[in-house]
Amino acid sequence: MNDHEHTVGSGLSATLGGIARTLQAEPDVESTLAAIVKAAFDHVPGAEYAGISLIEPGGRIRTVAPTAAVVSTIDELQYETQQGPCLDAIAEHQIFRTGDLTSESRWPEFTPKAAETGVRSMLVYRLFVTDQTLGSLNLYARARDAFGDQADDGRLFATHAAIALAGAQTEARLHVAVENRDVIGMAKGILMQHHDIDAVGAFRLLVESSQNTNIKLLDVAAWVVEHRREL
């Protein structure tokens, strides 16, 4: 490695390290998503717009943290036509790059409509950890051939971004689980006191109420907590 390559590599490493620390400091999933998009927009040369196609529970894909309305427009075209680089990056676990949407032949239903927005170049990375695909990081530009040799640098960035996103999602799920446990615990305590029963009996009462009313257990517990004075 020559001195120039070492300097570039050191600079990239420092940049990625700073980005990783920034992403991990975000307080929740939505903030992490916004930080990922901003960092990509700031650090990937050629990018004019950015956004994330996020896989939700059930497999639905939606656009989050778009930097401009055109991002949502192009992504919706992909979801409607079931074609496009974002969907292929998610499905095929690859990087997809377009030099000019007006001459692109891989997605015949999508590209003519997308080109009408004025966007010509796209660069898309799959966001994943181990075998779990979280979505894709999508970059857009009006210039033709806007994304060149930076694809590999972007891959490293996407790796850091995916780890940060997966961590934020896990933390959010744990937070919800703790909140749910607390609500159910409060409801059990209320029922134990009101009906003079033990914890097992209180939980059984919640479960039976949930089954008989076809209402989720957590919602039954929340109702008990909210209406405890009416019991």
Sequence and secondary structure as in RCSB ss.txt:
>XXXX:A:sequence
MNDHEHTVGSGLSATLGGIARTLQAEPDVESTLAAIVKAAFDHVPGAEYAGISLIEPGGRIRTVAPTAAVVSTID
ELQYETQQGPCLDAIAEHQIFRTGDLTSESRWPEFTPKAAETGVRSMLVYRLFVTDQTLGSLNLYARARDAFGDQ
ADDGRLFATHAAIALAGAQTEARLHVAVENRDVIGMAKGILMQHHDIDAVGAFRLLVESSQNTNIKLLDVAAWVV
EHRREL
>XXXX:A:secstr
  HHHHHHHHHHHHHHHHHHHHHHT SSHHHHHHHHHHHHHHHSTT SEEEEEEE TTS EEEES SSHHHHHHH
HHHHHHT SHHHHHHHHTS EEES GGG  S TTTHHHHHTTT  EEEEEEEEETTEEEEEEEEEESSTT   TT
HHHHHHHHHHHHHHHHHHHHHHHHHHHHHHHHHHHHHHHHHHHHHT  HHHHHHHHHHHHHHHT  HHHHHHHHH
HTGGG 
